[in-house]
Amino acid sequence: MEQTHNERYDKLQTEYLKVKGKDKEKEDYFLSEMYLLCKELQKNYILDYCKKKGLRLREEILEDKIEDATLFVISKYLYKENFKIDKLSAYAYFGFKKAMFRDKDQEMNTQSLDALIEEGLWQ
């Protein structure tokens, strides 16, 4: 019987957490495998959503959304100590929603007031 995304991801995550901070090569390997599995799931989510809604996305927009949704999940491992996902499908769904309903063209780059003051751009 074929394993689900959740089962496969759980095994990879377990191995990743065992080697994290101890073996950089294995850590990178498991994180990249987790990335690929998550990317596959995100692609399925996005394509299913587009099919249900009758949407067609340009290839580069589709790839951007898949990448954004995937990085939403994977980047947490880089920024949060001892980060662990209990169920990939549930957590990945949040990344999918965020990526689908974000419009990069409408986003503004923002900086904190402190950063502007430090750079001498605000007086």
MOPAC internal coordinates of N, CA, C and O (Angstrom, degrees):
PM7 1SCF
backbone

  N    0.0000 0     0.00 0     0.00 0    0    0    0
  C    1.4516 1     0.00 0     0.00 0    1    0    0
  C    1.5318 1   109.39 1     0.00 0    2    1    0
  O    1.2310 1   121.00 1   -45.52 1    3    2    1
  N    1.3076 1   115.69 1   134.48 1    3    2    1
  C    1.4653 1   120.69 1  -178.56 1    5    3    2
  C    1.5281 1   110.99 1   -74.74 1    6    5    3
  O    1.2310 1   121.39 1   -40.21 1    7    6    5
  N    1.3154 1   114.95 1   139.79 1    7    6    5
  C    1.4588 1   120.13 1   179.66 1    9    7    6
  C    1.5262 1   110.63 1   -78.34 1   10    9    7
  O    1.2310 1   121.18 1   -28.25 1   11   10    9
  N    1.3231 1   115.34 1   151.75 1   11   10    9
  C    1.4616 1   121.13 1   177.03 1   13   11   10
  C    1.5257 1   109.54 1   -78.92 1   14   13   11
  O    1.2310 1   121.29 1   -12.21 1   15   14   13
  N    1.3373 1   115.14 1   167.79 1   15   14   13
  C    1.4659 1   120.26 1   174.06 1   17   15   14
  C    1.5269 1   110.19 1   -55.69 1   18   17   15
  O    1.2310 1   120.87 1   136.90 1   19   18   17
  N    1.3200 1   115.95 1   -43.10 1   19   18   17
  C    1.4655 1   120.34 1  -178.51 1   21   19   18
  C    1.5279 1   111.80 1   -61.02 1   22   21   19
  O    1.2310 1   120.37 1   135.87 1   23   22   21
  N    1.3176 1   116.90 1   -44.13 1   23   22   21
  C    1.4672 1   120.89 1  -178.85 1   25   23   22
  C    1.5268 1   111.14 1   -66.86 1   26   25   23
  O    1.2310 1   120.74 1   134.46 1   27   26   25
  N    1.3170 1   116.19 1   -45.54 1   27   26   25
  C    1.4665 1   119.98 1   179.25 1   29   27   26
  C    1.5221 1   110.84 1   -63.94 1   30   29   27
  O    1.2310 1   120.60 1   138.05 1   31   30   29
  N    1.3209 1   116.47 1   -41.95 1   31   30   29
  C    1.4634 1   120.76 1  -179.53 1   33   31   30
  C    1.5269 1   110.71 1   -65.52 1   34   33   31
  O    1.2310 1   120.57 1   139.09 1   35   34   33
  N    1.3103 1   116.51 1   -40.91 1   35   34   33
  C    1.4621 1   120.39 1  -179.82 1   37   35   34
  C    1.5284 1   111.08 1   -59.46 1   38   37   35
  O    1.2310 1   120.46 1   138.31 1   39   38   37
  N    1.3211 1   116.72 1   -41.69 1   39   38   37
  C    1.4680 1   120.23 1   178.55 1   41   39   38
  C    1.5257 1   111.17 1   -65.49 1   42   41   39
  O    1.2310 1   120.59 1   135.61 1   43   42   41
  N    1.3215 1   116.48 1   -44.39 1   43   42   41
  C    1.4671 1   120.05 1   178.39 1   45   43   42
  C    1.5241 1   111.10 1   -63.11 1   46   45   43
  O    1.2310 1   120.82 1   136.73 1   47   46   45
  N    1.3191 1   116.03 1   -43.27 1   47   46   45
  C    1.4598 1   120.92 1  -179.23 1   49   47   46
  C    1.5333 1   110.64 1   -62.83 1   50   49   47
  O    1.2310 1   120.42 1   138.45 1   51   50   49
  N    1.3151 1   116.79 1   -41.55 1   51   50   49
  C    1.4637 1   121.05 1   178.60 1   53   51   50
  C    1.5267 1   110.46 1   -59.89 1   54   53   51
  O    1.2310 1   120.70 1   133.98 1   55   54   53
  N    1.3223 1   116.27 1   -46.02 1   55   54   53
  C    1.4653 1   120.43 1   178.86 1   57   55   54
  C    1.5287 1   111.00 1   -65.83 1   58   57   55
  O    1.2310 1   120.58 1   139.41 1   59   58   57
  N    1.3229 1   116.49 1   -40.59 1   59   58   57
  C    1.4685 1   120.92 1   178.20 1   61   59   58
  C    1.5280 1   110.64 1   -59.61 1   62   61   59
  O    1.2310 1   120.51 1   132.49 1   63   62   61
  N    1.3134 1   116.62 1   -47.51 1   63   62   61
  C    1.4642 1   120.38 1  -177.92 1   65   63   62
  C    1.5317 1   112.05 1   -66.25 1   66   65   63
  O    1.2310 1   119.97 1   151.29 1   67   66   65
  N    1.3363 1   117.67 1   -28.71 1   67   66   65
  C    1.4689 1   121.06 1   177.24 1   69   67   66
  C    1.5315 1   111.62 1   -66.73 1   70   69   67
  O    1.2310 1   120.74 1   142.45 1   71   70   69
  N    1.3426 1   116.18 1   -37.55 1   71   70   69
  C    1.4712 1   119.86 1  -174.21 1   73   71   70
  C    1.5253 1   113.29 1  -100.04 1   74   73   71
  O    1.2310 1   119.96 1   172.00 1   75   74   73
  N    1.3209 1   117.69 1    -8.00 1   75   74   73
  C    1.4643 1   120.98 1  -177.01 1   77   75   74
  C    1.5295 1   110.34 1   -57.55 1   78   77   75
  O    1.2310 1   121.16 1   -53.72 1   79   78   77
  N    1.3239 1   115.38 1   126.28 1   79   78   77
  C    1.4561 1   121.44 1   179.63 1   81   79   78
  C    1.5195 1   114.42 1    79.18 1   82   81   79
  O    1.2310 1   120.10 1   178.86 1   83   82   81
  N    1.3420 1   117.42 1    -1.14 1   83   82   81
  C    1.4697 1   121.00 1  -177.89 1   85   83   82
  C    1.5236 1   112.39 1  -115.33 1   86   85   83
  O    1.2310 1   120.92 1   142.11 1   87   86   85
  N    1.3256 1   115.84 1   -37.89 1   87   86   85
  C    1.4642 1   120.99 1  -176.61 1   89   87   86
  C    1.5284 1   107.78 1  -140.12 1   90   89   87
  O    1.2310 1   120.74 1   -81.95 1   91   90   89
  N    1.3280 1   116.19 1    98.05 1   91   90   89
  C    1.4727 1   121.85 1  -173.53 1   93   91   90
  C    1.5309 1   111.92 1   -59.28 1   94   93   91
  O    1.2310 1   120.33 1   139.89 1   95   94   93
  N    1.3183 1   116.97 1   -40.11 1   95   94   93
  C    1.4587 1   120.36 1  -178.34 1   97   95   94
  C    1.5329 1   111.28 1   -63.63 1   98   97   95
  O    1.2310 1   120.46 1   132.29 1   99   98   97
  N    1.3169 1   116.72 1   -47.71 1   99   98   97
  C    1.4699 1   120.59 1   178.56 1  101   99   98
  C    1.5257 1   110.86 1   -68.07 1  102  101   99
  O    1.2310 1   120.68 1   141.51 1  103  102  101
  N    1.3122 1   116.31 1   -38.49 1  103  102  101
  C    1.4709 1   120.88 1   177.88 1  105  103  102
  C    1.5277 1   109.92 1   -58.12 1  106  105  103
  O    1.2310 1   120.58 1   131.93 1  107  106  105
  N    1.3392 1   116.50 1   -48.07 1  107  106  105
  C    1.4661 1   121.11 1   178.94 1  109  107  106
  C    1.5237 1   111.48 1   -63.16 1  110  109  107
  O    1.2310 1   120.62 1   140.12 1  111  110  109
  N    1.3351 1   116.42 1   -39.88 1  111  110  109
  C    1.4565 1   120.68 1   179.50 1  113  111  110
  C    1.5319 1   111.06 1   -60.99 1  114  113  111
  O    1.2310 1   120.59 1   128.16 1  115  114  113
  N    1.3244 1   116.49 1   -51.84 1  115  114  113
  C    1.4678 1   119.51 1  -177.28 1  117  115  114
  C    1.5238 1   111.66 1   -66.52 1  118  117  115
  O    1.2310 1   120.14 1   142.37 1  119  118  117
  N    1.3235 1   117.34 1   -37.63 1  119  118  117
  C    1.4637 1   119.99 1   178.00 1  121  119  118
  C    1.5278 1   110.54 1   -64.97 1  122  121  119
  O    1.2310 1   120.19 1   140.58 1  123  122  121
  N    1.3283 1   117.24 1   -39.42 1  123  122  121
  C    1.4672 1   119.47 1   178.68 1  125  123  122
  C    1.5265 1   111.48 1   -68.36 1  126  125  123
  O    1.2310 1   119.97 1   143.91 1  127  126  125
  N    1.3254 1   117.66 1   -36.09 1  127  126  125
  C    1.4654 1   120.68 1   176.12 1  129  127  126
  C    1.5351 1   110.63 1   -66.57 1  130  129  127
  O    1.2310 1   120.62 1   140.43 1  131  130  129
  N    1.3200 1   116.42 1   -39.57 1  131  130  129
  C    1.4704 1   120.85 1   176.44 1  133  131  130
  C    1.5274 1   109.61 1   -63.13 1  134  133  131
  O    1.2310 1   120.80 1   138.60 1  135  134  133
  N    1.3267 1   116.08 1   -41.40 1  135  134  133
  C    1.4662 1   121.78 1   178.30 1  137  135  134
  C    1.5294 1   110.30 1   -59.19 1  138  137  135
  O    1.2310 1   120.37 1   130.96 1  139  138  137
  N    1.3208 1   116.90 1   -49.04 1  139  138  137
  C    1.4704 1   120.68 1  -178.07 1  141  139  138
  C    1.5241 1   112.02 1   -62.97 1  142  141  139
  O    1.2310 1   120.44 1   138.92 1  143  142  141
  N    1.3124 1   116.76 1   -41.08 1  143  142  141
  C    1.4632 1   120.88 1   178.79 1  145  143  142
  C    1.5273 1   110.57 1   -66.05 1  146  145  143
  O    1.2310 1   120.78 1   136.28 1  147  146  145
  N    1.3119 1   116.10 1   -43.72 1  147  146  145
  C    1.4631 1   120.59 1   178.57 1  149  147  146
  C    1.5295 1   110.27 1   -64.03 1  150  149  147
  O    1.2310 1   120.50 1   139.89 1  151  150  149
  N    1.3241 1   116.65 1   -40.11 1  151  150  149
  C    1.4690 1   121.14 1   179.57 1  153  151  150
  C    1.5303 1   110.59 1   -62.22 1  154  153  151
  O    1.2310 1   120.64 1   139.67 1  155  154  153
  N    1.3130 1   116.39 1   -40.33 1  155  154  153
  C    1.4700 1   121.46 1   177.08 1  157  155  154
  C    1.5320 1   110.48 1   -60.65 1  158  157  155
  O    1.2310 1   120.73 1   134.64 1  159  158  157
  N    1.3214 1   116.22 1   -45.36 1  159  158  157
  C    1.4639 1   120.90 1   179.33 1  161  159  158
  C    1.5289 1   110.91 1   -65.08 1  162  161  159
  O    1.2310 1   120.19 1   136.34 1  163  162  161
  N    1.3244 1   117.24 1   -43.66 1  163  162  161
  C    1.4654 1   120.72 1   179.96 1  165  163  162
  C    1.5267 1   110.89 1   -62.98 1  166  165  163
  O    1.2310 1   120.47 1   140.54 1  167  166  165
  N    1.3159 1   116.70 1   -39.46 1  167  166  165
  C    1.4659 1   120.39 1   177.87 1  169  167  166
  C    1.5277 1   109.86 1   -61.18 1  170  169  167
  O    1.2310 1   120.48 1   136.46 1  171  170  169
  N    1.3280 1   116.70 1   -43.54 1  171  170  169
  C    1.4672 1   120.59 1   177.54 1  173  171  170
  C    1.5291 1   111.16 1   -60.54 1  174  173  171
  O    1.2310 1   120.55 1   133.85 1  175  174  173
  N    1.3344 1   116.55 1   -46.15 1  175  174  173
  C    1.4709 1   120.48 1   179.00 1  177  175  174
  C    1.5287 1   111.10 1   -57.88 1  178  177  175
  O    1.2310 1   120.91 1   131.53 1  179  178  177
  N    1.3201 1   115.87 1   -48.47 1  179  178  177
  C    1.4673 1   120.18 1  -175.13 1  181  179  178
  C    1.5223 1   111.08 1   -68.69 1  182  181  179
  O    1.2310 1   120.02 1   135.84 1  183  182  181
  N    1.3232 1   117.57 1   -44.16 1  183  182  181
  C    1.4684 1   119.73 1   179.17 1  185  183  182
  C    1.5278 1   111.69 1   -65.38 1  186  185  183
  O    1.2310 1   120.09 1   140.29 1  187  186  185
  N    1.3263 1   117.43 1   -39.71 1  187  186  185
  C    1.4705 1   120.49 1   176.80 1  189  187  186
  C    1.5227 1   110.92 1   -62.38 1  190  189  187
  O    1.2310 1   120.72 1   136.47 1  191  190  189
  N    1.3239 1   116.24 1   -43.53 1  191  190  189
  C    1.4635 1   120.63 1   179.43 1  193  191  190
  C    1.5358 1   110.26 1   -61.90 1  194  193  191
  O    1.2310 1   120.59 1   133.68 1  195  194  193
  N    1.3235 1   116.48 1   -46.32 1  195  194  193
  C    1.4664 1   120.40 1  -179.65 1  197  195  194
  C    1.5267 1   111.15 1   -62.57 1  198  197  195
  O    1.2310 1   120.58 1   139.65 1  199  198  197
  N    1.3133 1   116.50 1   -40.35 1  199  198  197
  C    1.4651 1   120.77 1   179.03 1  201  199  198
  C    1.5280 1   110.64 1   -63.13 1  202  201  199
  O    1.2310 1   120.46 1   133.72 1  203  202  201
  N    1.3344 1   116.73 1   -46.28 1  203  202  201
  C    1.4675 1   120.89 1  -179.53 1  205  203  202
  C    1.5216 1   112.18 1   -63.53 1  206  205  203
  O    1.2310 1   120.68 1   144.60 1  207  206  205
  N    1.3311 1   116.31 1   -35.40 1  207  206  205
  C    1.4686 1   120.93 1  -177.09 1  209  207  206
  C    1.5254 1   113.00 1   -93.96 1  210  209  207
  O    1.2310 1   120.26 1   178.50 1  211  210  209
  N    1.3300 1   117.11 1    -1.50 1  211  210  209
  C    1.4556 1   120.80 1  -179.40 1  213  211  210
  C    1.5242 1   112.78 1    67.87 1  214  213  211
  O    1.2310 1   120.44 1  -147.14 1  215  214  213
  N    1.3154 1   116.76 1    32.86 1  215  214  213
  C    1.4666 1   121.70 1  -178.62 1  217  215  214
  C    1.5211 1   110.97 1   -97.27 1  218  217  215
  O    1.2310 1   121.44 1   -33.70 1  219  218  217
  N    1.3130 1   114.85 1   146.30 1  219  218  217
  C    1.4634 1   121.03 1   172.40 1  221  219  218
  C    1.5174 1   107.02 1  -125.30 1  222  221  219
  O    1.2310 1   121.01 1   -58.60 1  223  222  221
  N    1.3135 1   115.68 1   121.40 1  223  222  221
  C    1.4596 1   120.79 1   178.34 1  225  223  222
  C    1.5220 1   109.17 1  -104.28 1  226  225  223
  O    1.2310 1   121.06 1   -37.81 1  227  226  225
  N    1.3302 1   115.58 1   142.19 1  227  226  225
  C    1.4621 1   118.66 1   173.06 1  229  227  226
  C    1.5259 1   107.84 1   -60.44 1  230  229  227
  O    1.2310 1   120.85 1   -31.05 1  231  230  229
  N    1.3149 1   115.99 1   148.95 1  231  230  229
  C    1.4673 1   121.37 1  -175.15 1  233  231  230
  C    1.5274 1   112.49 1   -54.03 1  234  233  231
  O    1.2310 1   120.20 1   136.14 1  235  234  233
  N    1.3385 1   117.22 1   -43.86 1  235  234  233
  C    1.4713 1   119.15 1  -178.08 1  237  235  234
  C    1.5314 1   111.60 1   -68.43 1  238  237  235
  O    1.2310 1   119.97 1   146.99 1  239  238  237
  N    1.3221 1   117.66 1   -33.01 1  239  238  237
  C    1.4690 1   120.82 1   176.88 1  241  239  238
  C    1.5257 1   109.63 1   -70.36 1  242  241  239
  O    1.2310 1   120.70 1   137.51 1  243  242  241
  N    1.3230 1   116.26 1   -42.49 1  243  242  241
  C    1.4664 1   120.75 1   177.21 1  245  243  242
  C    1.5286 1   110.44 1   -58.23 1  246  245  243
  O    1.2310 1   120.59 1   131.62 1  247  246  245
  N    1.3268 1   116.48 1   -48.38 1  247  246  245
  C    1.4670 1   120.44 1  -179.62 1  249  247  246
  C    1.5256 1   111.53 1   -63.30 1  250  249  247
  O    1.2310 1   120.02 1   140.81 1  251  250  249
  N    1.3296 1   117.57 1   -39.19 1  251  250  249
  C    1.4726 1   121.19 1   176.87 1  253  251  250
  C    1.5235 1   111.25 1   -61.37 1  254  253  251
  O    1.2310 1   120.73 1   136.53 1  255  254  253
  N    1.3162 1   116.21 1   -43.47 1  255  254  253
  C    1.4633 1   120.26 1  -178.35 1  257  255  254
  C    1.5308 1   111.10 1   -67.69 1  258  257  255
  O    1.2310 1   120.63 1   140.25 1  259  258  257
  N    1.3241 1   116.41 1   -39.75 1  259  258  257
  C    1.4643 1   120.27 1   176.75 1  261  259  258
  C    1.5298 1   109.84 1   -62.82 1  262  261  259
  O    1.2310 1   120.71 1   134.78 1  263  262  261
  N    1.3255 1   116.24 1   -45.22 1  263  262  261
  C    1.4673 1   120.91 1   179.92 1  265  263  262
  C    1.5259 1   111.37 1   -63.32 1  266  265  263
  O    1.2310 1   120.43 1   133.95 1  267  266  265
  N    1.3283 1   116.79 1   -46.05 1  267  266  265
  C    1.4709 1   120.58 1   179.50 1  269  267  266
  C    1.5288 1   111.40 1   -60.45 1  270  269  267
  O    1.2310 1   120.94 1   136.22 1  271  270  269
  N    1.3277 1   115.81 1   -43.78 1  271  270  269
  C    1.4681 1   120.30 1  -179.36 1  273  271  270
  C    1.5289 1   110.72 1   -64.91 1  274  273  271
  O    1.2310 1   120.58 1   140.58 1  275  274  273
  N    1.3158 1   116.49 1   -39.42 1  275  274  273
  C    1.4647 1   121.08 1   179.72 1  277  275  274
  C    1.5233 1   111.09 1   -67.91 1  278  277  275
  O    1.2310 1   120.64 1   134.99 1  279  278  277
  N    1.3187 1   116.39 1   -45.01 1  279  278  277
  C    1.4664 1   120.00 1  -179.21 1  281  279  278
  C    1.5225 1   112.22 1   -66.93 1  282  281  279
  O    1.2310 1   120.18 1   153.27 1  283  282  281
  N    1.3220 1   117.27 1   -26.73 1  283  282  281
  C    1.4645 1   120.47 1   174.75 1  285  283  282
  C    1.5286 1   109.63 1   -55.36 1  286  285  283
  O    1.2310 1   120.92 1   139.55 1  287  286  285
  N    1.3184 1   115.85 1   -40.45 1  287  286  285
  C    1.4672 1   121.14 1  -178.86 1  289  287  286
  C    1.5296 1   110.98 1   -79.96 1  290  289  287
  O    1.2310 1   120.33 1   124.47 1  291  290  289
  N    1.3091 1   116.97 1   -55.53 1  291  290  289
  C    1.4632 1   121.95 1  -170.73 1  293  291  290
  C    1.5241 1   112.61 1   -66.54 1  294  293  291
  O    1.2310 1   119.87 1   144.50 1  295  294  293
  N    1.3124 1   117.85 1   -35.50 1  295  294  293
  C    1.4713 1   119.87 1  -177.45 1  297  295  294
  C    1.5247 1   112.25 1   -63.44 1  298  297  295
  O    1.2310 1   120.06 1   156.03 1  299  298  297
  N    1.3124 1   117.48 1   -23.97 1  299  298  297
  C    1.4683 1   120.59 1   179.46 1  301  299  298
  C    1.5289 1   111.30 1   -60.84 1  302  301  299
  O    1.2310 1   120.35 1   146.85 1  303  302  301
  N    1.3300 1   116.94 1   -33.15 1  303  302  301
  C    1.4638 1   120.70 1   179.49 1  305  303  302
  C    1.5268 1   111.54 1   -67.10 1  306  305  303
  O    1.2310 1   120.76 1   152.80 1  307  306  305
  N    1.3215 1   116.14 1   -27.20 1  307  306  305
  C    1.4589 1   119.98 1  -177.86 1  309  307  306
  C    1.5202 1   112.46 1   -83.94 1  310  309  307
  O    1.2310 1   120.44 1   155.35 1  311  310  309
  N    1.3215 1   116.76 1   -24.65 1  311  310  309
  C    1.4646 1   120.62 1  -173.78 1  313  311  310
  C    1.5226 1   114.82 1  -108.81 1  314  313  311
  O    1.2310 1   120.54 1   164.65 1  315  314  313
  N    1.3214 1   116.57 1   -15.35 1  315  314  313
  C    1.4678 1   119.22 1  -178.04 1  317  315  314
  C    1.5220 1   109.78 1  -120.52 1  318  317  315
  O    1.2310 1   121.08 1   -58.41 1  319  318  317
  N    1.3029 1   115.55 1   121.59 1  319  318  317
  C    1.4639 1   121.19 1   178.39 1  321  319  318
  C    1.5359 1   109.35 1   -64.98 1  322  321  319
  O    1.2310 1   120.62 1   -44.03 1  323  322  321
  N    1.3165 1   116.42 1   135.97 1  323  322  321
  C    1.4745 1   123.20 1   177.77 1  325  323  322
  C    1.5299 1   113.40 1    58.06 1  326  325  323
  O    1.2310 1   120.26 1  -150.38 1  327  326  325
  N    1.3234 1   117.11 1    29.62 1  327  326  325
  C    1.4671 1   120.90 1   177.61 1  329  327  326
  C    1.5227 1   109.10 1   -67.64 1  330  329  327
  O    1.2310 1   120.72 1   -43.52 1  331  330  329
  N    1.3229 1   116.22 1   136.48 1  331  330  329
  C    1.4652 1   121.72 1   179.61 1  333  331  330
  C    1.5220 1   108.88 1  -145.96 1  334  333  331
  O    1.2310 1   121.06 1   -41.79 1  335  334  333
  N    1.3167 1   115.57 1   138.21 1  335  334  333
  C    1.4593 1   122.04 1   178.24 1  337  335  334
  C    1.5243 1   107.98 1  -104.01 1  338  337  335
  O    1.2310 1   120.75 1   -50.38 1  339  338  337
  N    1.3166 1   116.17 1   129.62 1  339  338  337
  C    1.4644 1   119.97 1   178.63 1  341  339  338
  C    1.5244 1   111.72 1   -78.45 1  342  341  339
  O    1.2310 1   120.62 1   142.90 1  343  342  341
  N    1.3309 1   116.41 1   -37.10 1  343  342  341
  C    1.4622 1   120.12 1  -177.87 1  345  343  342
  C    1.5275 1   108.32 1  -145.38 1  346  345  343
  O    1.2310 1   120.64 1   -70.72 1  347  346  345
  N    1.3270 1   116.38 1   109.28 1  347  346  345
  C    1.4609 1   121.32 1  -176.44 1  349  347  346
  C    1.5159 1   112.05 1   -55.50 1  350  349  347
  O    1.2310 1   119.65 1   134.82 1  351  350  349
  N    1.3087 1   118.27 1   -45.18 1  351  350  349
  C    1.4663 1   120.59 1  -174.40 1  353  351  350
  C    1.5249 1   111.65 1   -59.69 1  354  353  351
  O    1.2310 1   120.23 1   141.66 1  355  354  353
  N    1.3112 1   117.17 1   -38.34 1  355  354  353
  C    1.4698 1   120.21 1   179.87 1  357  355  354
  C    1.5249 1   111.04 1   -70.95 1  358  357  355
  O    1.2310 1   120.33 1   134.59 1  359  358  357
  N    1.3266 1   116.97 1   -45.41 1  359  358  357
  C    1.4645 1   120.32 1  -178.17 1  361  359  358
  C    1.5270 1   110.67 1   -69.42 1  362  361  359
  O    1.2310 1   120.83 1   139.72 1  363  362  361
  N    1.3317 1   116.02 1   -40.28 1  363  362  361
  C    1.4612 1   120.73 1  -179.74 1  365  363  362
  C    1.5247 1   111.22 1   -64.11 1  366  365  363
  O    1.2310 1   120.39 1   150.46 1  367  366  365
  N    1.3154 1   116.86 1   -29.54 1  367  366  365
  C    1.4578 1   120.61 1   179.84 1  369  367  366
  C    1.5299 1   110.84 1   -60.95 1  370  369  367
  O    1.2310 1   120.18 1   142.84 1  371  370  369
  N    1.3351 1   117.26 1   -37.16 1  371  370  369
  C    1.4652 1   120.00 1   177.35 1  373  371  370
  C    1.5278 1   110.70 1   -64.97 1  374  373  371
  O    1.2310 1   120.54 1   139.37 1  375  374  373
  N    1.3278 1   116.58 1   -40.63 1  375  374  373
  C    1.4645 1   120.53 1   176.94 1  377  375  374
  C    1.5167 1   111.54 1   -63.69 1  378  377  375
  O    1.2310 1   120.85 1   140.49 1  379  378  377
  N    1.3210 1   115.98 1   -39.51 1  379  378  377
  C    1.4638 1   121.43 1   177.35 1  381  379  378
  C    1.5267 1   110.70 1   -60.81 1  382  381  379
  O    1.2310 1   120.47 1   131.49 1  383  382  381
  N    1.3325 1   116.72 1   -48.51 1  383  382  381
  C    1.4719 1   120.82 1  -179.62 1  385  383  382
  C    1.5250 1   110.87 1   -61.38 1  386  385  383
  O    1.2310 1   120.55 1   135.49 1  387  386  385
  N    1.3088 1   116.55 1   -44.51 1  387  386  385
  C    1.4611 1   121.27 1  -179.14 1  389  387  386
  C    1.5318 1   110.29 1   -61.55 1  390  389  387
  O    1.2310 1   120.47 1   135.09 1  391  390  389
  N    1.3219 1   116.71 1   -44.91 1  391  390  389
  C    1.4639 1   120.88 1  -178.62 1  393  391  390
  C    1.5269 1   111.99 1   -68.53 1  394  393  391
  O    1.2310 1   120.25 1   140.78 1  395  394  393
  N    1.3125 1   117.13 1   -39.22 1  395  394  393
  C    1.4685 1   119.96 1  -176.56 1  397  395  394
  C    1.5185 1   112.91 1   -68.73 1  398  397  395
  O    1.2310 1   120.49 1   145.82 1  399  398  397
  N    1.2992 1   116.66 1   -34.18 1  399  398  397
  C    1.4582 1   118.93 1  -172.48 1  401  399  398
  C    1.5166 1   113.21 1  -106.88 1  402  401  399
  O    1.2310 1   120.72 1  -163.38 1  403  402  401
  N    1.3084 1   116.23 1    16.62 1  403  402  401
  C    1.4523 1   121.50 1   176.03 1  405  403  402
  C    1.5176 1   108.54 1  -102.38 1  406  405  403
  O    1.2310 1   120.55 1   -44.90 1  407  406  405
  N    1.2916 1   116.55 1   135.10 1  407  406  405
  C    1.4562 1   121.38 1   179.63 1  409  407  406
  C    1.5211 1   107.99 1  -114.88 1  410  409  407
  O    1.2310 1   120.55 1   -75.99 1  411  410  409
  N    1.3198 1   116.55 1   104.01 1  411  410  409
  C    1.4622 1   120.90 1  -176.66 1  413  411  410
  C    1.5224 1   112.19 1   -60.77 1  414  413  411
  O    1.2310 1   120.07 1   146.30 1  415  414  413
  N    1.3222 1   117.48 1   -33.70 1  415  414  413
  C    1.4649 1   120.05 1  -179.24 1  417  415  414
  C    1.5171 1   112.00 1   -66.02 1  418  417  415
  O    1.2310 1   120.07 1   154.17 1  419  418  417
  N    1.3205 1   117.47 1   -25.83 1  419  418  417
  C    1.4541 1   121.23 1  -177.21 1  421  419  418
  C    1.5232 1   112.62 1   -95.62 1  422  421  419
  O    1.2310 1   120.61 1   171.00 1  423  422  421
  N    1.3375 1   116.45 1    -9.00 1  423  422  421
  C    1.4580 1   118.94 1  -179.21 1  425  423  422
  C    1.5182 1   110.23 1   -76.27 1  426  425  423
  O    1.2310 1   121.34 1   -32.55 1  427  426  425
  N    1.3126 1   115.04 1   147.45 1  427  426  425
  C    1.4558 1   120.21 1   177.25 1  429  427  426
  C    1.5181 1   108.19 1  -111.63 1  430  429  427
  O    1.2310 1   121.25 1   -36.64 1  431  430  429
  N    1.3206 1   115.22 1   143.36 1  431  430  429
  C    1.4553 1   118.82 1   172.22 1  433  431  430
  C    1.5143 1   107.33 1   -74.07 1  434  433  431
  O    1.2310 1   120.73 1   -48.18 1  435  434  433
  N    1.3019 1   116.20 1   131.82 1  435  434  433
  C    1.4568 1   119.63 1  -179.94 1  437  435  434
  C    1.5119 1   109.55 1  -122.49 1  438  437  435
  O    1.2310 1   121.58 1   -29.94 1  439  438  437
  N    1.3046 1   114.59 1   150.06 1  439  438  437
  C    1.4488 1   121.52 1   175.46 1  441  439  438
  C    1.5056 1   107.42 1  -133.25 1  442  441  439
  O    1.2310 1   121.59 1   -26.85 1  443  442  441
  N    1.3028 1   114.56 1   153.15 1  443  442  441
  C    1.4554 1   117.98 1   177.49 1  445  443  442
  C    1.5237 1   109.22 1   -73.55 1  446  445  443
  O    1.2310 1   121.12 1   -22.98 1  447  446  445
  N    1.3049 1   115.47 1   157.02 1  447  446  445
  C    1.4572 1   120.84 1   177.33 1  449  447  446
  C    1.5239 1   109.93 1   -60.43 1  450  449  447
  O    1.2310 1   120.16 1   140.88 1  451  450  449
  N    1.3251 1   117.31 1   -39.12 1  451  450  449
  C    1.4683 1   120.91 1   178.57 1  453  451  450
  C    1.5261 1   111.41 1   -59.37 1  454  453  451
  O    1.2310 1   120.28 1   137.65 1  455  454  453
  N    1.3314 1   117.06 1   -42.35 1  455  454  453
  C    1.4641 1   120.59 1   179.80 1  457  455  454
  C    1.5243 1   110.70 1   -64.91 1  458  457  455
  O    1.2310 1   120.41 1   139.11 1  459  458  457
  N    1.3285 1   116.83 1   -40.89 1  459  458  457
  C    1.4650 1   120.14 1   178.20 1  461  459  458
  C    1.5263 1   111.36 1   -63.83 1  462  461  459
  O    1.2310 1   120.39 1   139.78 1  463  462  461
  N    1.3202 1   116.85 1   -40.22 1  463  462  461
  C    1.4674 1   121.12 1   178.70 1  465  463  462
  C    1.5257 1   110.02 1   -65.30 1  466  465  463
  O    1.2310 1   120.34 1   135.22 1  467  466  465
  N    1.3385 1   116.95 1   -44.78 1  467  466  465
  C    1.4663 1   121.24 1   179.36 1  469  467  466
  C    1.5215 1   111.55 1   -59.29 1  470  469  467
  O    1.2310 1   120.29 1   142.40 1  471  470  469
  N    1.3206 1   117.05 1   -37.60 1  471  470  469
  C    1.4593 1   121.32 1  -178.89 1  473  471  470
  C    1.5267 1   111.99 1   -82.23 1  474  473  471
  O    1.2310 1   120.35 1   178.31 1  475  474  473
  N    1.3229 1   116.94 1    -1.69 1  475  474  473
  C    1.4581 1   120.93 1   179.01 1  477  475  474
  C    1.5160 1   113.74 1    75.01 1  478  477  475
  O    1.2310 1   120.58 1  -160.80 1  479  478  477
  N    1.3266 1   116.50 1    19.20 1  479  478  477
  C    1.4628 1   120.68 1  -178.42 1  481  479  478
  C    1.5207 1   112.35 1   -94.40 1  482  481  479
  O    1.2310 1   120.27 1   175.35 1  483  482  481
  N    1.3164 1   117.10 1    -4.65 1  483  482  481
  C    1.4625 1   121.87 1   179.86 1  485  483  482
  C    1.5178 1   108.06 1  -136.46 1  486  485  483
  O    1.2310 1   120.85 1   -45.12 1  487  486  485
  N    1.3060 1   115.98 1   134.88 1  487  486  485
  C    1.4690 1   118.46 1  -176.96 1  489  487  486
  C    1.4899 1   111.09 1  -119.47 1  490  489  487
  O    1.2310 1   120.10 1   180.00 1  491  490  489

